[in-house]
Amino acid sequence: MTRDEWIAAFARELGVEPPSAEQTEELLKLAATAAHSSERPAAPLACWVAGRAGVGAAEFQAAAQRVNDLT
């Protein structure tokens, strides 16, 4: 099963739409930022927080950059 197949099946199980190709790329970019700026476990947690915040990619990317600027 590919990454996208797994995510689609997971989304179906939860009753939500899977991320679009653009959303996937933005989430992976956020995960990379978090993982490279902190410890690796920050990556999935940052994506979870972004999802909970309900903001768009530009806003969560800007927030990640502001956090990076603190270090």
C-alpha positions in Angstrom: 0.0 0.0 0.0 1.4 3.4 -1.0 1.5 6.4 1.3 -1.5 8.0 -0.5 -3.5 4.8 -0.4 -2.9 4.4 3.3 -3.9 8.1 4.0 -7.0 7.7 1.8 -8.1 4.6 3.7 -7.3 6.2 7.1 -9.4 9.3 6.1 -12.3 7.0 5.1 -12.1 5.3 8.5 -12.4 8.6 10.2 -15.1 9.9 7.9 -13.1 12.8 6.4 -11.6 13.7 3.1 -7.9 12.9 2.6 -5.6 15.9 2.0 -5.3 17.1 -1.6 -1.9 16.9 -3.3 -1.2 20.5 -2.4 -2.2 20.0 1.2 0.0 16.9 1.4 3.0 18.8 0.1 2.3 21.6 2.6 2.0 19.2 5.5 5.2 17.4 4.5 7.0 20.7 4.3 5.7 21.5 7.8 6.8 18.1 9.1 10.3 18.7 7.6 10.6 22.1 9.2 9.6 20.7 12.6 11.8 17.6 12.4 14.9 19.6 11.3 14.4 22.4 13.8 13.7 20.2 16.8 13.5 16.5 17.5 12.0 14.2 14.9 8.8 13.5 16.9 7.9 17.2 16.5 7.0 16.5 12.9 3.8 14.5 13.3 2.8 16.5 16.4 3.2 19.8 14.5 0.9 18.4 11.7 -1.6 17.4 14.4 -1.5 20.9 15.9 -1.9 22.5 12.4 -5.0 20.3 11.8 -6.5 21.2 15.1 -5.9 24.9 14.5 -8.0 24.8 11.3 -5.8 27.3 9.6 -4.5 27.4 6.0 -1.0 26.3 4.9 0.3 29.9 4.7 -0.7 30.5 8.3 0.8 27.4 9.7 4.0 27.8 7.7 4.3 31.4 9.0 3.8 30.2 12.5 6.5 27.5 12.1 8.9 30.2 10.8 8.2 32.4 13.8 8.9 29.4 16.1 12.2 28.8 14.2 13.1 32.5 14.6 12.9 32.1 18.4 15.8 29.6 18.3 
